[in-house]
């Protein structure tokens, strides 16, 4: 999945969880009203909708708080590992 597609899908999930109309690439989860409990809800929704399992952690949201950075991180989790190759 391309980073832009990932970002678009994540933007919709972020907007739903945060209760806002839209989230742009520079949108910061915490500046938009997010907090740790909403973060848990967000991570759960992303894991379910994007089938990431336990690879995505709440700490990732603190490390990558903007939509663009978070989408890039999620894209790297979903991509085949260079070390192990594609299964």
N, C-alpha and C positions, 0 to 999 in steps of 0.2 A: 504494500500500500504506500503510495506517495505521501510525502510529508504534508503536502497541501490537503490531501484527502483526510489524513489523520487529523490535521488541525481543524478542518471543517467539522468533522464528526465530534471531536472533543469540544469545540466551541458550543455546539448544540447541547451537549451534556452539561458543560459548565453553566450555561445560561439557565438551564432547567433547575439545576441544583441551587444556584445562587438567586434565582427568581428575578433575573434581569432579561431584557429583550435580546441583546446581542453581546458577544464578547469578541473584541478585536485581538489581533496577534500580540499587542503589547499589554493586554489586559492582565492585571495582577490579581490572582485569586483572592488574596487577603485585602487588597485595596478595594475590591468589589464587594466586600462584606463577608468574605469567607472566614471561617475559623476552623479549629481542629475538628469539631464534631461534624461540620459540613464537609470537611476534608475526608473524613471516614466515609460519609455517604457518597461523595464524589468518586473516591477510589473504588468502592464497591460497585457503583453504577458502571464505571469504565471497565472494570474487570469482567462484569457480566456482558456488557454490550460488545466489547471488543475481544472477548475470549482470551484475556491475558493471564488468567489464573492468579497465582500468588507472586508473580514476577514484579508487579507494580506495588509499591509500598507508600504509605502515608508520608514517610520521610522524603520521598521523591518530590512531593508537592512543595515541601519546604525548600528543597534544593533548587527546584525549577518552578518558581511561582508564577511566571508569565505563561500565557497560552502557547506562544511560539516555542519557548524553551521546553516546556512540558511536552508539547507535541513531538518535538525532535527526540526527546528522551523516550517517549512511548514508541516512536517509530524504530528506535534502535533496539528496543526490547522485542518488538515484533519481527525484526529482520533476522534472517538466518545468521547464526554465529560464524564468524570467519574462522575461528579456531576449530569448531566442530563441523562446519558445513551445514547444508540443509538436510533435514531428515525426511 
